[in-house]
Amino acid sequence: MGDVIRTDAIIVGAGPVGLFAVFELGLLDIKAHLIDILPKIGGQCAELYPEKPIYDIPGYPVIKGQGLVDALEKQIHPFGPTFHLGEMVEKLEVLGTAERPLFCVATDAGTTIEAKVVVIAAGGGSFQPKRPPTPGVEAFEGKSVFYSVRKIEHFRGRRVVIAGGGDSALDWALNLQPVASRVALVHRRDEFRAAPHSVNAMRGLVAEKKMDLVIAQLCGLKGEGGQLTAVTARGADQATFDLACDDLLAFYGLTMRLGPIAEWGLNLRENLVPVDVATFETSAPGIFAIGDIATYPGKLKLILSGFHEAALAAQKAHRYVYPDKKLLFQYTTSSTNLQRKLGVS
């Protein structure tokens, strides 16, 4: 084991909610280290939906996933967070007491950190896209088979097959239709889990012959050197046929795994962490859960809900980090002290 890093707070997960937790903690002079299994910050917004528009972030009529991550990174810069990326938490040890907790977290990269509070902002845990049920797909991944859209321009003028029937599949079918030379949406049935307005928009483009809708299941891939030339599909009559394409976007959902968090004794409920809605503290004193991984009555899995949760969690975290210091609530608009921390006064 290497040297032990000591800080105030450990945040597990560097998605948008984990990043905003840095801001709320920083306002209260609480330093944070963040650990994320991904090699970059931003969570699902950066990894799966960097170019997907988001419409319900206050103050932004529309902002792309990566744009939101970039803005949050700029917002938390004054607080100097430390990131441990490409690392997974393997072990958590409780060293302190319920009144004055102290935690030791170790990662699979040999990093060891001690802190007075732990904030779990890991979304649904570590995640990976579900692969299409077609043999040999690995040979095409990253070149002509993708599970997210990172650069729309890659698909300009290309023949794109999109597989899936949820929001991601429909959203990208609509967004790529003006860019690609042709888009074909493949789904096993003529019913969709996506938002009704997206389904209606898709059906309108199909009726205008600007997009293809294929009711079938993928069963094979054709091409060489990682480059697709066609996908093979099987219809309801079990007959197979080929769809010419340059790229396949597969949206079959994500496989979520809590990993070691499941062993932390947090009274899990269906792989989610129940919390106190006043503080977002879990059943373990000093451990908080915010974002999609937290559950409580009326929970909405929205980024903006996670921002609210981060703010309240920081208030309770202050009691553990500074047990002998009274917390005085201040507004950033009127407190010169807070403005000084943000570098604006």
N, C-alpha and C positions, 0 to 999 in steps of 0.2 A: 504494500500500500504506500502511495506517495504521501507528500505533505498534505495535511488537512487544511482546507480553505475555510475560513470563518467569516460569516456574513450575518445579516439580520434575517433575510427571508430567502427561501428556495421556492422558485416557481417551476412547476413541472408542466411544460407545454409552452411553446413560444408562438402560438397562434394569436389572432387579434385580441382575444380576451386576456391571455397571459401578458401580452405586451402592454395593454392598458392598465393591468394590475401594477406594472412597474411605475406608471405615472401616479396612480393613487397612493401607492406606498411611498414613492419618492416625495410627494408633498408633505408626508409626515416624517421625513428624514429616515426612512427605512430603506436600506440598501438591499438590492436583490441580485441573485444569480439565477439564470434560467437554464433549464435542461430540456432538450428536445431531441427526439430520435431522428428527425429529419436533418439534412445537412444545411438547411437555411431556415430563417425565421419566416413566420407567416402561416404555418399550419396548412389546413386544407385550402385556404384562400390563395396561398402561393403555390402549393403543390398541385392542386386539382383544378382550381378555377381562377387563375391569375388574370384572365381577360374577360371573365364573366361580369357583367354589370350588376351592381347591388343598388337597390333603390330605397332602402329603409335605414340608412345611416343618417342621423340628424345632422343638418347643415350641408349635406351633399345630396342634391337632387338625383345624381347618379355618380357612382364611382366604381371602378373596376377592382377586382379582388387584390391585385398587386398594388394598385394605387392606394388602397386603404392601408395595406401593410407598410408601404413607403411613408405614408403620412404619420402612422403611429410610431414608426422608427424615428422620425424627425421629432415627434412630440416628446418622446422619452429620452432623447439624447442628453438633455441637461442632467439626468440622474445617473448617467454612466453605468448602465446595467452590464453584467458580464454574462456572455452566452457560452454554453457548453453544447455545441450542436453535433449531431450524429452520434449522440450518446443516449443510452436507455438506463433509467433508474433500475438498479437490480436489488437494492437493499435499503431499508429504512430502519434505523435503530432509535428507540426513545431513550434519551439519557437523563432528562430532567424529570420534573414532577408535573402533576396536572396544573398546579398554580403557576409554575415557572418552567414550562417545557423547554427541552433542548433536543434537537433532532440531528442525527448523523445520516446522511444520504450518500450512498456509493453507486457509481455507474459502471457499466460494462467496459468503460475505457480507463478505469482505474482512478477516476476523479472521486475525491471524498470531500464533502462539504458539511459543515456544522452550521445550524441556524436555529433561531428561536421560534420560527413559524415556517410551515410548509403550505403552499397554495397549489392545489391541483387544478390546472387549467388545461387538461390533456384532451379536451373534446370528448370523443368516445373511446379514448385510449389510442394506442398505436394502430394505424390503419394501412391497409393495402387494397388496391382495386381487385375485384374479382375478375379472373381471366375468362375469356370466351371458352365454351366447351368444345374447342377445336384443337386437334393434335398439332404440335409443332409451332404454336403461336409465339413461343419465346424467340424464335429465329427472326421474327419480324418486328418485335417490340422495339420502340425507340426510333425506328426508321419509317415504317409505314403502318404500324399498329400502335395506337395511343389510347391512354385512359384519361387524358385531360388535354385541354387546348392551352398551350403556353404561348404560341405565336400564331395568330390568325393568318398572317401572311404566308405561312408554310403551305396553307391549303388553297391559296389563290390559283385559280385555273385548273384545279385537280378534281378528279372524280372521287367523291367521298361517300363511303357507306357508314352510316351511323346506326349502331345496334343498341336497342333498349327502348323502354316505354315510360321512363320517369322524367322528372323535370330537366335533368342534365341532358338527356338525349334530345328532348324537344327543344330546349333552349338553344343548343348548339346547331340543331338542324335549321332553326330559324335564323340564327346569326351567321351561319356559314353559307346559306343559300345564295346571298348576293355575291359571295366571294368565290366559291367553288364553281367549276364548270358544270357540275351536276351533283346533287345530293340525293341519296336514297336512304330512307329511314326503314330499317328492318326491325319488326317486332313480331312476336309469336302469335299475337291476337290483335283484333281491331278495337281494343280498349286500352286506355292509357292511364297511368297514375299521375300524370303531369297536371299542372294547373289548367282549368278549362279554357282560359283565353289562349294559352299556348296550343292546345289541341285544336281549337277552332282556327287559329292562324295557320297551323300546319295543313289542316284539311283544305283551307282556302287555296294554299299554294299548290296542293296536289290537284285540286279541281281545275286550276289554271295551267296545269301541266308544267309548273315551274319546279316541282319536286316529285320524287317517286316515293310511294308508300308500298312496302312489300311485306305481306303477312306470311312470315316464314321464320325458321330458326337457322342460324348459322351452323354449318357442320364441317366446313373445310376452308382452307386457304390455298391460293395458288400464287406462285411467284418464285423468285430466286434471289440470292444475295441480300435477303432482307427486304426486298421491294415487292409489294403485292402487284399482281396483275388482275386478280379477281378473287371474290369470295364465293364459296359454294353454299347454297341454302336449300333447305328442305321444306316444302309446303305441307299443308294439311293433308293432301292426298299422298304424302310420303315420296312424291317425285322430287328429284333434285335438279337444280339449275344453277348457272353461274351468273354473278353480277360483276361486270367489269369495274375495277376501281383501282385507284392509286393509293388510297389511305382508308384504314378502318378505325373508327372511333368507337370503342366498346364501353358502354355505360351500364354495367350489370350490378352496380352498387359497390359497397366497400365491406371488407371483412374487418371488424373491429376487435381488438384484443386489449384487455386492460393490463395484461402482463402482471408484474409484481404488485401493482396497486391493489389487485384483488386479494392480496395476502396481508394487507395492512390493518385488518380488523375494523373496517369502517361501516359495518352493517349494510353491505351492498344490497340493492334492490334491483333486480334485473340488470345487473352490470352497471348500474348508476349509483351515485353516492348521495344518500339523503343528507340534507343540511337544515340548519336552523335559519329560517328566512329573515331573521333580524340581523344575523351576523355572517351567515353562510359558512359557519363552522360545522364540521362534521361531528360524529360521535366521539372523536378523539380530540381532546383539548389541544389547540395550537395548530391543527390541520384543517385547512379550509378547502372547499371545492366550489369552483365557479365555472360558468360556461356550460356546454352541452353535457358534461359528465355529472353535473349537479342535478338533483331532482327534488321537487317539493310541490305541494298542491298548487295548481295553476301555472306550472312551469311552461314557458314558451322558449323553444330552442331558437333564439334569435341572437345575433351578435350584440345588438343594443341591450338586450336583457343581461348578457354577460358583463357589459360595461357597468351597469347598475350594481350587479353582484360584486364586482371588483371593488367598487367604492365602499360598500358596506363592510366587506371583508377586511379592508385596510383599517377601518376604524377599530375593529376588535383586535386586529393584529398589533396595533400600537400598544395595547395593554400588556401584551406579552413581551414586546421588544423593549418598551420603556415602562416597566411596572411601577416605578416610583415617580412617574411624570404625568401630570394631568393633561389630558388632550383638550385643547380649545379649538372648536370648529371654526374654520375661517373660509371666506370666499376668495377665490383667486382674483375676482374682479376688484376687491377692495383691500386685500392684504398686501402691503408692500413686501412683507417677508416672503410670501409665496411667490410674488412676482420676481423677487430677487433670485429665488431658486430656479425660476424658469428663464432667467436671463433677459427679462423684459423691463427692468426698472433701473 
